[in-house]
Amino acid sequence: MSFRKIRPSFDSSASTSTPNQSTPESITGADPRRQRSDKESEGSNSTSKRRRVPDSVTRNACLNCKKARAKCDGKKPCKRCASRVETSECIYEVHIKHAKEELVKQIKELKAKDHLTEQILQALSTDEEVHEILERLKNGETYESIVEWLGRSPIEDLEALSPRTSQHSIFEASDHEMGGISTAFRWTSVTADSAILDHLFQLYFAWVHPVHTLFSEGHFVDSYKRQSESYCSPVLVNALCAMACHLHSVADADELDFERLGDEFSDAVRQSIDPEDRSVTSIQAFAVMFLVDCSRGKALRASSYLKVASNSLSNSSYQEIDGFAEVWKNTVRGIQNLNIEWALVTFQVPIIIQDASPAFEEHDTKLDDARWYFYRYVNDQCPAWPSLLATTNREKSKLIRIIQEVSSMLYTQQGPLLSARQILQQYSRFVAWREDLPTVVGDIEQNSGQALPHVLSLLILYSSAVVQLLRPLLDFDGFPTTLVEEVIWSHAQHGLYLLDEHYRTQYTCRYQPVLQMFAVLHLTDVIARFSPGGRDGGKDGPEAIQLGMDVLMQSRVGFPVAGPLQEMLRRTAQECSIRLPQNLSSIMAPPRPPKQMYRMDDLVDACTRPTYCQPVDDIHIRYLPSFSADWASEGPSFGFQDSISGSSKLRVQSAEERGAQRLMHIHNLLNTN
């Protein structure tokens, strides 16, 4: 109930005490002389008072009557001002109630106009009847008639889209200035500031959606604006915003704590999401929450979210409704890709979604031409390029198929032993995929060196996958490593080159995908372990460690998981007796209080295992006894040539060499104290 409803109404005929009604005080303690005086003067005094009271009284008195605290009849001029010689004019202020009503009316009109212009601009941006729209605008047709002609959402369906405030949130908007203005529908209970939501959505669609396309952006935005739950829902909105909060760059002008805001969005998801809900938006929300918890170094819980999303998707049914085919395709492909990428970086057999084998989509020129905006912060004057989203997703789906078979082959504990030909065939599939890439995404040097971040992430994923396929051979007893070290070296170096010279230079690694951080570790690890001294112009061990630390330092600004990953990389450098960066204290901050150091639980929670390193010993026991001999005979036909003596790029150190390096490392530590 509002304040005005419980406040007593004003009655001009009522007074604080009623003359005709006796009170205990008037009976026992009244002054008889005052009573007689009142009775004697009752007729004359009451008559004179009534003459000075206007026939009608208004609550909104003129300024003169307000100043004199006199009753006003509300006329222009009022009776009191007309009968007196006033030095100032009889002026009325606009009543606050009417002022608010007028302000509300103006806001609704502006929102309606903004809604209409947005509909027209969307039609123009998608090349929808551009010539006809311009002609109608030139002819002076109203925005309403043009929007109606386009068949888009009418004004009467428009309501404010910014979420309602939460009674537990510190980010609530004031309700007093607008007199309790509210709308009937809100997407989230965390914040009512539409500018914050717009900022978070732009961050998500710039840095997350092109890499992990879990839904149709067009259908999501359309449902969001129409307040339809067909392809949008509160849990999905909250999940997207929680993820985007990790991408916000803190600025001095920030009035909000976006880290705390992200926690509130995550809490809102966990309070309302239902694992038994098979709706497509709930499935998408679980997948996004997997990314959120991965970013926070909560990989064990993240894995559970991804498993729920995968199982729910397998048990969901296809719906014959408008737009569902595109949404379903994106969701199935996106979650399947997440499963396989996660299996790749955590060395597991990937979860395969039943009936999740959509054919590779045809070339979608319209989606490729849609602009990708280099967005980072509010009011960012960001450049834009064609997104190439359809091409990137199509080629990534092909690569993911190969990675799926490789992960299943390497990490399955049961089944037939692995032959050299199986590994060689998978490598040849990787090479064929790389050679068949369209030039627009495959040859970044020829494209003026300006590669989109999601294209770079795709190429880095390829390098990491090839290295992981061949890495176990480098310390497999009896294997002729000179046959593979050139290939492993070149792929590891090229992956780090793309990361350093392109991704970090053009965009910084502040916004890199969370799963790409694991690829950084795997590529760096190969250089640090097998070529700490460097070869032929590539990065040596200390340079690779420095790059890995720098990259993770940039990511750590928004992704807490980068902290324990840095710690694991530091331990690798010590294990390999590699000199740590001199500026280690500035690029590797300690854990957040009250922790003073990273413990085993932190490392396990970052990647579900105590270490990011590939379990090569488990893979070695799955090779056939004839594996090395078969590779030596069949490898050259797949492009594996023996390296020239003395030019070996990767070399496995003997046990004696590793022991000597370890002793030297201990000696150096003792001398520094």
N, C-alpha and C positions, 0 to 999 in steps of 0.2 A: 504494500500500500504506500503510495507516495505521501510526501509531507502535506501537500495541499488537501488531500482527501481526509486526513485526520485532524486538520486544523479547523477550529470553530469558524463558521461563516460570520461575516459582519452583518449586524442587524441595526439599522439606524434608529429604530424605536426602542431598543433595549438599552439598559444602563446596568452598571455594576451592582446596584441595589434597587429593589423594586419597592416603591413607596407604599403600595397597598398590601405588602406582605410583611408580617411581623417576624422579627428574629429574636432570639433569646436576649441579645444585648439590648434591643429596643424596649423589651418588657422590663428588664431588671435594672439596667444601668443607664437609661435615657434621662436626659436633663429635662424636667418638666417645663422650665422656662423656655428652653429651645423648642419644645413641642408647641407651646402656645404661640411663640413667635412665628414658627413655620405655618401654623394654622391660620394666623391672622394675615399673613402675607401670601398665603397660598394662591389666592385668586389673581392678585396683581402680578406677583413675580412669575408664576407659571405662564401667564398670558404673555408677558413681555419676552420671556425666553422663547416661546413658540414662534413669536414673530421673527426672531433672528435665525431660526432654523429653516433652510430651504425646503421647498416642497419635496424635491428629490435630491438624493445625495449620491455622489459617485465615489468610488474607491480611488480613482485616479484623479486626484485634485490638481488644480493648476498650481504653478509655482508660488504665486502670491498666497494662496490659501494654505499651501503646505508650510510656507514660512511662518504664517500667523497661526498655524495649527487650528484653522477654522474649517468648517464643513463647506463643501463646494458642490454646486449642482451640475457641473460638467458641461455647462453651456459655453458658448464662445461669443462675447465674453461671459463669464459667470456672473451671477446676480451680485455677488459681493464686490467684484472688481468694478462692475458697472455703477454701483451705488456709492463707491468711494473714489476719492481722487488718488489713484495709484500712479506712482512714478514709473512703474514698469508695466509692460504689456501683459495681458492675460495669456499665458503660454502653458501648454500641456506637454509633458514628456511622453514619449511612446511607452506604453506599459511593457514591462519585461516579458510578460506572457505573449503579447502580440509580436514583440521583437523576435522572440525565439521561434514563434510560428512562421514568421516571414523568413527567418534564416533557414529553417528546415525546408521551407518551400524552395528557396533558392538553391540549396544543396541538392535537392532531388532533381531540379531542372538541370543543373550542371552535370549531375551523374547521368541523366538521361541523354543529354547532348554528347557527353563523352562516350557513352555506350554506342550511340549511332555512328559517330565518327570512327570509332575503333572497328566497327563492323565493316565500314566502307574501306578503311585502310587495309584491313585483312584481305578483303576481296582484291584490292589493287596489288598487294604484295604477292598474291598467289596467281597473278595473271588471269583472274576471273572476270571476264567481260570488261576489261580495262577501257576499251574504246567507248563502249556504251555508257559506262559509269561517268567518264569524263564528259561525254555529251550531255548527259542528264544534269551534271553539275553546272555546265555552261548555260544550260537552259533555265537555270534557277529553280530546279525541282528541290523540294524539301528533303532533308536527310531521312525523315520518316518514310517518305514514299520510295526513296532509293533502297533503303534497307528492306522494306516490304517487298520490293521488286526482286531483290536478291534472294528472298526467302530465308533471311536470317532471323535470329531471335528478336522479337518485338520488345518495345519499351515496357509494356505491362508486365513482362516476365523478369524485369531487371530489379534486383535488390542488391544491397551492398554485399561485397564478396569477402571483405576482410573478416578474419575470425573473431569470435567473441572473446572477451577477456575472462581469465580464470580468477576465482576468488583467492587462489593460492599463489598467483603469479605476481612478481614484482614489476611486471611490465604493463600494468593495466593503464588504459587511457582514462582520463577524467570524464566522469559522467555528469558533472555539475554544469560545465560550460554549455553543454547542449541540452540541458533539461531532461536528461535520461533518454536521449535518442538511442534506439537500438533497432536491430533488424531481427526477423524471425529465424534467420538461417545463418549459421557460421560453420566454417570448415574445421577450425581448430579452437581450442579453449586456451591456448598458451598466450597469444598476443593478438591485439586488435589493430595493430599497426600494419596497414596494407603495404607501406613502403618497405618494411622489414621483410614481409613475405615476398614481394617482388624481387628484392635483392637476393634472397635465398634461392628462389626459383631460378634466377638467371645464373647464379653460381652452379647450381646442380646441372642445368642444361648445357652449360659451357664445359664442365670438367668431368662429370660423372656419366651423364646420359650417352655421350658419343662412344664411351669405352664400354659401358655396361648398359646396353639398350634393353631395359626390362619391360618397357611398355611403349605404346604409341604416343609420342608427344602431342600430336595434333588432337587425338581423341581425349587425352587427359585434359588439355587446356580447354577444349570445347565443353567438356562436362563440368570442369571447374567453374567456368564463367556462367554456364546455364544452371549451376547448382543442381546438377544431375549426378546421381550416384552410379550411372552406367559404367563409367571408366575413371571415376575419381571417388575417394572416400576420405573421411577424417583420418583414419590410420595411415593411409598412403601419404596424405599431405603432411602429417606430423613426421613420418619417416623421412620424407624428402628433405624437410627443413632440418631435421636432426643431422642428416648427413651433410647438408650444405653449411651448417654452422662450423664444421671442421675446415671449411674452405674460406671462411671469413678472415680477412687480414685485419688485425687489430690496428686502430688508428687513434690518435690523441683525441679526435673529435667524437669518438664513440661514447654514447650515453648509456649503452647497454653492455652487459657482460655476456658475450655470445657463447662462451663456454657454458655458463650456467643456463643460458637460453637453450642450448643444444640438449642439456640434461633434461630440461622441462619437456621438450619435444619428445625425447626418448621415453620419458616416464609416461607421457600421454599415450604413446603407442602401446607400451606394456600393460597399461591399465585397461585398455579397451580391446586389444587384438585377441582374437579367438582362434586357437589352432584347429578347431573343428569347422571353421568358416571356410568354405571352398570357393568363395567368390574370387574373381580374378584380381581385384584390387587388394584383398587381404594377402593373397599369395605374393603379389608384387611387394607389398609392405614387408613381409618376412624376408624377402630377398634383399631389400634395401637395408633392413636392420642387420643383416649379415655384414654388409659393408660398414655400417656404423660401428659395430662391435669389433670388427677387424681393425678399424682405424684407431680404436681405443685400447688395443692390445688385449682384447677379450676374445681370443680366437676359439676357445672351447665353447663358450656360449654362442658365438657367431656360427660355428659349425652346426649347432642344434637348430638355429633359425633357418639355415640353408637346407637342412634335412627336412624340416617341416614344410618349407616351400616346395621342395622337390616331391615329397610324398603327396601333398595336397594337389599338386599339378597332375600327378599320375592318376589321382582319383577324381579329378574334375571332368566334367562333361562339356563337350563342344556345344555352343549355343548358336542357333540360327537367328541372330539379330544383327542389325545394321552395325557395321564396323568391327564386329567381334573377330572376324577372320584375321585382320591386320593386328589387332591387339593380342590375340592368341599366339600368332606367329612370333611376335616380338618377345612375349613373355616366355614361351617355351624355349626359344633359342637363347634368350638372355640368361635364364636360370641354368640351362644345360651348359652354356659357356662358363658360367660361374663355377659350377661343379667341377668341370674339367680343369680350369685354371687353378682352382684351389687344390685339386688333387696333384697337379703338377708341382706346386711350390711346397706342398706338405708330404709328397711322396706316398700317395695313397692310390688305391684303385678308385676311379671316379664313380659316383652314383650315376646310373643311366636312367633317365626318365622314360618310362614306357610310352611307346608311340610318339616319341619326341624326335622325329626325323623329318622335319619339314624340308621340302626341296629348296635348293638355293634359289632365292628370288631373282626375277628378271632384273635387268638394268632399269633402275628408277631414276631417270634424269631429273625429274622434279625434286626428289629428295636430295640428290647429289648437289643440285644448284641452290638449295636452301642455305642461307647464310649461317656460318659459324662465327660467333662474336667472341673476341678475346676480352672477356669480361673478368674483372677482378674486384672492383669496389664500386660503391654508390657513385653515380654520376661519372663513371669511367667513360672517357671518350675512346671507346674500344674500336680497333679496326676489325674488319670482317672479311671472310673469304668463303667461297663455296665449301660446304661442309663435307662433301664426298661421303656422306653417312651411309648411303645404300651400298656403295662400292666397298667401303671399309668393313661393314657388317657381313657382306657376302664373302669377302676374302677371309675374314676372320673365321667364319663358319667352316670354311674348307680347312683352314689350319687347325682348328679345334678338333676336327675329325681325326686328323693324324695324331695329335697330342693324346686324344682319348685312347687310341689303340696302343700308343707307346707306353702310357702310364699303366694301362691294364696289363700289358706284356711284362713290364719291368717289376711291378709291385704285387702281382698276384703270387701268393705263397704256394699255391698248388697248381697242378697242370704240367704239361710237358716242358722239358728243359729248353732253353733258348739256344738257337743256332746262330752262327755268324751271318747266314743269309737273311734271317729275319731282321737283324739289326741293320744290315746293309740295305735291305728293301725299304725299311722305314726312313733311312737317311735319304735314299733316292727320292722318296715321296716329298720330303721336306725341300730338297733342292728343286724338284719340279714345281712345287708350289711357288717358290721364290722366283723362279725364272718366268713363270706364267703371270706374275702380278702385272696388272695394268700399269702403264708408265706413270700415270697420274699419282699413284701411291707407291710404286716400286722404285722410281728413280728420283729421289728427292734432290740430288745434286743438279739434275737437268731442269728441275722445276724451280730454278732461282734459289735453291736452298731453303725455301719457305715450306716446311712440312707442318701439317696440322698435328697437334699433340696426340690425338687418338691414332693417327697414322704412324707416328713415331712409336707409340706404345705397341702397336701391332708388330712392327719390325723388331723391336726389342724382345717381344715375346717369342718371335721366331728364333732369334739368336740364342736365347736362354733355353728353348726347347731342344735345339740341336746339341748344345753343350751338355744338357742333361742326358740325352740319349747316349753320347759317346764318352762322357766323363768317367764312368766305371772302368773303362779299358786302360786308363793311364796308370793304375796301380794294380792291375790284374796280373798275378804271377804267371810268367811265361809268355805274356802277350808282347808282340813286337810293336811297342808304342810309337816307334818312328813312322808307322803307317798312318796313325791318326792324329798325331800331335799338331801337324800343320793345319788340319781342318778345325780342330778344337781351338787352337790359338787364334786363327783368323775370325772365327765366329765370336769368341769372347771379346776380342779387341774391337770388332765392329759394333757389337752391342754397347760397349762402353763409349765408343766414339759417338754413336747416335745419342746416347744419354748426355755426354759432356758437350759436344760441339753443336748439337741441335736442340735437344729438349731443354737442357739447363741454360743454354745461351739465349734461346728465343723466349722461353716461358718461365724459367726457374723451375726447380723441382718442388716448389711450395705446393703445387697443385697436382703432382703426379699421382696416378692411381695407387691405392694402397698395395695391391698385389704386385705392382712393378717394383716395389722396394725389395721384395724377395728375389726378383730377377737380378737386381743390382748386387745383392749378396752372392748369388750363385756365380755370376760372371766375374766378380772380384775374387772370389775364393779360388777359382781355377788359376788365375794369374799369380796370386799370393803363394799358393802351394807348389806350383810346378814351374814357375818362372820368376822367382823373386828378383833375379838380376836383370830381367828384361832382355828383349831381342829385337833387332831390326826396326827401331823407331817406334815400337808400340810401348804401352805403359808397362813399367816394371812393377814389382810387388809394392814398394812404398807409395808409388804414384797411384796405383789402383786402390790401396787402402785409403789414401788421402781423398781420392774422388768419392769413394763410398761413404766416408765419414761426412764430407761436405754435402753430398746429396741428401743423406739422412738428416743432417742438421737442418737443411731447408724444409724438409718435410715435417720435422718434429714441431714446427711452429703450430701446426694444426692437427697433426696426427701423433698422439702419444705413443703408438706402437713403435715409432722410429727410435725411441729411447732404448728399449731392450734390444732392438736389432743392432744399434750402434755398439752396445755392450758385447754382443756375440761377435761382431766384426773385430772389436778390440781384442777379444780373446783369441781369435784366429791369427791376428798379427803377432801376438805373443807366442802362440804355438809354433808359428813358422819363423820365429826370431826376426821379424820384420820391424824396422824402426817405425815407431808410431809418430804421427804428425807432431811437430813442435807446438802447434797451437791447439793441442788436443783439449785442453781445459776450456777453451773458448768455443769449440765446436761440439763438445760433448758435455752437456750439462748433467749434473747428478740427478738422481730420481727426485721426484717431488716429496717434500716432507710428509709424513715423518720418516720415510725410508731414507737410508743413508747409502745404500748400495743395492744393485739388482741381485735378486736371489733366484733360485731355481724356478720357483713358482712364476715369477715374472717372465722368464724365458719360455716356459711351457705354455703360459697363457698367450704369448705373442704368436706362436706358430704351432701349437699343439704338441710340440716335441722339445726336448732339452736343447736342441741345436737345429740350425737351419741346414746343416750339411746333409748331403745325399747319403743314404745308407748303402754304400757301395758293397760292403761285405755281404749283405743279404742278397744283392744282385749277383755277385760273383758265384755264389753256390748254385745259381740257377742256370749258369752257362754249361753247355755240353762239354764233355771232356775234350772233344776235338775242335772246340771253338777257335783257339788260336791258330791252329794249322789251317782250318777252313778259311779263316779271314785272310791269312797270308796268300792263299791260292785264289780266292774270289774277290778280295778287296780291290786289286788294281782295275778290274772291269767296272767298278763303281766309282772310280776316281781316286782311290786311296793309293798314293805312290809313296815309296820309301823315301824319307827325307835324305838329302845329301849329307854325308858324314861331316860333322863339325858344324852344321847349320841348324841343328835341332833347336826348335823353339820351346818345346816343353820337355822337361826332363824330370823323372821321378828320382828323388833323392834316396840314397841307400839309408839303412838303419844307422850305420856308423856316422854318415854325414848329418842326419837329423840329430843324433845324440851330441855330436860336436857343436852344432849350432845351439842346441839347448844349453850346453855348458857355457858357451860363450855368452849367451843371453843372461844367464844367472851371474856370470862374472861381471858383466856390465852393470847389472842392477846393484851388485854389492859395492862396486866402485863409485856409484853415484851417491851412496849414503855416507 
